[in-house]
Every structure is written in structure tokens, then in C-alpha cells.
């Protein structure tokens, strides 16, 4: 029995979908492809291109199955969450260091201002930060 071009393309499309993990690997078989295309296995097997694509897809599906056994989606999610937590912890440490440096700079600036006879609170009250803080605590 001969296959039409549409049937050949459908068989190649099904094999491509198995390669791309669009179809579950446990359905991969000649019987599944034959039933989807509407021909028997022997007819499929006669076409060299389909036979070669099937061999390649078989190797890829086996790799997909092996990888799925080794990787648990829950473990992957936990790993991603742990990575995000570690990244956020590092960011917090960096920001705390920056905050400490800025506080030190502010304290030093206030000390220098007092030495020169300037009241540092005058600058804080008139600054945009001071105004924002006044509004925040007034509410």
C-alpha cells in the first residue's frame, strides 16, 4: 500500500512532535504513528526517510525519558526558589552595606557641619527627604 504525500508529511510531523517533546514519550511507537497516519506499520517502515526520522526520534525520546527520571519538577522548582532566595539574600547584604556607608557619611557630614557652626537639622528639614519624612509622619 502506498502512502500519499499528506500521510508522509503527517508521519514526519508526528515524529517531529516527539523530538520536540510535544507528545508524551510513553506513546512513542510504530503503532501509534501508524494509527495516527492511517496506514499499517509495514507501509511506514518501507519509507527510508520515515525510518531514519524514527531512529533519530527514538534516540531523542529515550534521552527525554532518561532526563525526566533524573529530574523531578518539584526538585527543580525548589532549586529555583533556593537560587532566588540566595540572590535576594546577597542583594540584601549589599544594600545593608550601602546603607551603613551612607549613614556613616551622614554622621561625618553632621560632625563637620557642627564644627563649622552649622546646625545639620536645618539642612535635613529643608531637604526633599526631610519634607517627605515630615509628610509621612504627619499622616
C-alpha positions as CSV (number, residue, x, y, z in Angstrom):
1,X,0.0,0.0,0.0
2,X,1.4,3.4,-1.0
3,X,1.3,6.5,1.1
4,X,0.2,9.8,-0.1
5,X,2.3,12.9,0.4
6,X,-0.1,14.1,3.1
7,X,0.4,10.9,5.0
8,X,4.2,11.1,4.7
9,X,4.1,14.7,6.0
10,X,1.8,13.7,8.8
11,X,4.2,10.9,9.9
12,X,7.1,13.3,9.8
13,X,5.2,15.9,11.8
14,X,4.3,13.3,14.4
15,X,8.0,12.3,14.7
16,X,9.0,15.9,14.9
17,X,6.5,16.4,17.7
18,X,8.0,13.5,19.6
19,X,11.5,15.0,19.1
20,X,10.3,18.4,20.5
21,X,8.6,16.8,23.5
22,X,5.2,17.9,22.3
23,X,3.9,14.4,22.6
24,X,4.4,12.2,25.7
25,X,7.3,9.8,25.3
26,X,5.4,6.8,26.5
27,X,3.2,6.9,23.4
28,X,6.2,6.6,21.0
29,X,5.8,3.5,18.9
30,X,5.3,2.5,15.3
31,X,1.7,1.5,16.2
32,X,0.9,5.0,17.5
33,X,2.3,6.7,14.4
34,X,0.6,4.2,12.1
35,X,-2.8,4.6,13.7
36,X,-2.5,8.4,13.5
37,X,-1.5,8.4,9.9
38,X,-4.0,5.7,8.9
39,X,-1.6,3.1,7.4
40,X,0.0,0.0,8.8
41,X,3.5,-0.3,10.3
42,X,4.9,-2.1,7.4
43,X,3.9,0.7,5.0
44,X,5.6,3.2,7.2
45,X,8.7,1.1,7.6
46,X,9.1,1.0,3.8
47,X,9.9,4.7,3.5
48,X,13.5,5.3,4.2
49,X,13.1,9.0,5.3
50,X,10.5,8.0,7.9
51,X,12.6,5.1,9.0
52,X,15.6,7.4,9.6
53,X,13.5,10.0,11.3
54,X,12.0,7.3,13.5
55,X,15.5,6.1,14.5
56,X,16.6,9.6,15.4
57,X,13.3,10.3,17.3
58,X,13.7,7.0,19.2
59,X,17.1,8.1,20.5
60,X,15.8,11.6,21.5
61,X,12.8,10.1,23.2
62,X,15.0,7.7,25.1
63,X,17.1,10.7,26.3
64,X,13.9,12.6,27.2
65,X,12.7,9.7,29.3
66,X,16.1,9.3,31.0
67,X,16.2,13.1,31.8
68,X,12.6,13.0,33.2
69,X,13.5,10.2,35.5
70,X,16.5,12.1,36.8
71,X,14.7,15.4,37.2
72,X,11.8,15.9,39.4
73,X,9.8,19.1,38.7
74,X,9.3,19.7,42.4
75,X,13.1,19.5,42.9
76,X,13.6,21.9,40.0
77,X,11.2,24.4,41.5
78,X,12.8,24.1,44.9
79,X,16.2,24.7,43.3
80,X,14.9,27.8,41.5
81,X,13.4,29.1,44.7
82,X,16.6,28.5,46.7
83,X,18.5,30.3,43.9
84,X,16.1,33.2,44.1
85,X,16.4,33.3,47.9
86,X,20.2,33.2,47.7
87,X,20.2,36.0,45.2
88,X,17.8,38.1,47.3
89,X,20.0,37.5,50.4
90,X,23.1,38.7,48.6
91,X,21.1,41.8,47.4
92,X,20.0,42.5,51.0
93,X,23.6,42.2,52.2
94,X,24.8,44.6,49.6
95,X,22.0,47.1,50.3
96,X,22.7,46.9,54.1
97,X,26.4,47.6,53.4
98,X,25.5,50.6,51.3
99,X,23.1,51.9,54.0
100,X,25.8,51.6,56.6
101,X,28.2,53.6,54.5
102,X,25.6,56.3,53.8
103,X,24.8,56.5,57.5
104,X,28.5,56.9,58.3
105,X,28.8,59.6,55.6
106,X,25.8,61.4,57.0
107,X,27.1,61.2,60.6
108,X,30.5,62.6,59.4
109,X,28.8,65.4,57.4
110,X,26.8,66.3,60.5
111,X,30.1,66.3,62.6
112,X,31.9,68.6,60.1
113,X,28.8,70.9,59.9
114,X,28.7,71.3,63.7
115,X,32.5,72.0,63.8
116,X,31.8,74.9,61.4
117,X,28.9,76.2,63.5
118,X,26.2,75.0,61.2
119,X,23.1,73.2,62.5
120,X,22.7,70.0,60.4
121,X,19.0,69.8,61.2
122,X,18.4,73.0,59.1
123,X,19.6,71.1,56.0
124,X,17.6,68.0,56.9
125,X,14.3,69.9,57.5
126,X,14.6,71.8,54.2
127,X,15.7,68.9,52.0
128,X,13.3,66.8,49.9
129,X,14.0,63.8,52.1
130,X,13.1,65.9,55.2
131,X,9.9,67.1,53.6
132,X,8.9,63.6,52.6
133,X,9.6,62.4,56.2
134,X,7.5,65.2,57.7
135,X,4.6,64.3,55.4
136,X,5.0,60.6,56.2
137,X,4.9,61.1,60.0
138,X,2.2,63.8,59.8
139,X,-0.3,61.3,58.3
